[in-house]
Amino acid sequence: MKNPVVVLGLIALAIAPLAARAQVVNGDFETGDFSGWVRSGNMGFTSVVTSPVHTGLWAAQFGPVGSLGFIEQNIVTAPGASYLIDLWLQVDGGTREFQVSWDGSIIDDRTGSPDTLPAGGYTEYSYNVAATGASTNLKFGFRQDPSYLRIDDISVTQVANSVPEPGTLGLMAGMLVPGAAYLIRRKRA
């Protein structure tokens, strides 16, 4: 019969990557509103719409004129772990700006130049980032004179082989040490 402590330890190792994943609340806006997001700045001409969308039934639409509007949320992260932010953005013509901030630092700031923020259909943007704490702020800024930017399908996923959260490491060690001691005692008997 196998030692149940060792079996539990192996299960903990298998699920550790899942336990440390970040979860964006309502990143696809399928609630039909901004649930999960905190809005600030210029919220003029900002809504959740049914067309055009990247996938599903809804996308967020932003049209602040003259200054940026923002949406943000704090997500659970593992200190030291690497993450991939992925999103789909659709841009109309006109004066435009799009920002992405992670943990209080702007990691991308694109303006209306066709080279940096082209108008047209949905385009995928991805960013590799690292977490410094157990909670990390993810923030987007938008400006669009006189039309709209749309964002859909925002996700944050821990990169494979990234550091699991400390609580998971403690759980695994707590399960594996007694299991190893059991196996050593059993070999001696």
Residue pairs with C-beta under 8 A, 6 or more apart in sequence:
3 179
3 182
3 183
5 175
5 176
5 178
5 179
5 182
6 175
6 176
6 179
6 180
6 182
6 183
8 175
8 179
9 172
9 175
9 176
9 179
12 168
12 171
12 172
12 175
13 172
16 164
16 168
16 172
17 158
17 160
17 162
17 164
19 164
19 165
19 167
19 168
20 77
20 78
20 81
20 158
20 162
20 163
20 164
20 165
20 168
21 157
21 158
22 75
22 76
22 77
22 83
22 131
22 136
22 156
22 157
22 158
23 75
23 76
23 156
24 36
24 73
24 75
24 138
24 154
24 155
24 156
25 35
25 36
25 37
25 73
25 75
26 34
26 35
26 36
26 37
27 87
27 153
27 154
27 155
27 156
28 55
28 56
28 58
28 152
28 153
28 154
29 48
29 56
29 58
29 59
29 60
29 152
30 56
30 57
30 58
31 58
32 48
32 57
32 58
33 48
34 48
34 60
34 71
36 73
37 71
37 72
37 73
38 71
38 72
38 73
39 46
39 69
39 70
39 71
40 69
40 70
40 72
41 64
41 67
41 68
41 69
41 70
41 141
42 64
42 65
42 66
42 67
42 68
42 69
42 143
43 64
43 69
44 63
44 64
44 65
44 69
45 61
45 62
45 63
45 64
45 65
45 144
45 148
46 60
46 61
46 62
46 63
46 64
46 69
46 142
47 60
47 61
48 58
48 59
48 60
48 61
49 58
49 59
49 60
49 61
49 150
50 57
50 58
52 59
52 90
52 121
52 122
52 150
53 59
53 150
53 152
54 88
54 90
54 122
54 152
54 153
55 152
55 153
56 152
56 153
58 152
59 90
59 150
59 151
59 152
60 71
60 150
60 151
60 152
61 148
61 149
61 150
62 69
62 142
62 143
62 144
62 148
62 149
62 150
62 151
63 144
63 146
63 147
63 148
63 149
64 142
64 143
64 144
65 143
65 144
65 145
65 146
66 143
66 145
67 143
68 97
68 99
68 141
68 142
68 143
69 141
69 142
69 143
70 139
70 140
70 141
70 142
71 139
71 140
72 101
72 137
72 138
72 139
72 140
73 137
73 138
74 135
74 136
74 137
74 138
75 135
75 136
75 138
75 156
76 134
76 135
77 83
77 131
77 133
77 134
77 135
77 136
78 131
78 134
78 158
78 162
78 163
78 164
78 165
78 166
78 168
79 131
79 132
79 133
79 134
79 163
79 165
79 166
80 130
80 131
80 132
80 162
80 163
81 130
81 131
81 158
81 159
81 162
81 163
81 164
81 165
82 128
82 129
82 130
82 131
82 158
82 159
82 162
83 128
83 129
83 130
83 131
83 156
83 157
83 158
83 159
83 162
84 126
84 127
84 128
84 129
84 156
84 157
84 159
85 100
85 102
85 126
85 127
85 129
85 138
85 154
85 155
85 156
86 124
86 125
86 126
86 153
86 154
86 155
86 156
86 157
87 124
87 125
87 126
87 151
87 152
87 153
87 154
87 155
88 122
88 123
88 124
88 125
88 151
88 152
88 153
89 98
89 122
89 123
89 125
89 149
89 150
89 151
90 120
90 121
90 122
90 123
90 149
90 150
90 151
90 152
91 98
91 117
91 118
91 119
91 120
91 123
91 144
91 149
91 150
92 119
92 144
92 147
92 148
92 149
93 119
93 147
94 112
94 144
94 145
94 146
94 147
95 112
95 143
95 144
95 145
95 146
96 111
96 112
96 117
96 119
96 143
96 144
96 145
96 147
96 149
97 109
97 110
97 111
97 112
97 117
97 141
97 142
97 143
97 144
98 108
98 109
98 110
98 117
98 140
98 141
98 142
98 149
99 106
99 108
99 109
99 110
99 139
99 140
99 141
99 142
100 106
100 107
100 108
100 109
100 125
100 127
100 139
100 140
100 141
101 107
101 137
101 138
101 139
101 140
101 141
102 127
102 129
102 136
102 137
102 138
102 139
103 129
103 131
103 132
103 133
103 136
103 137
104 137
107 127
107 129
108 125
108 127
109 141
110 116
110 117
111 117
122 150
122 152
128 159
134 165
138 154
138 156
140 151
140 154
142 149
142 151
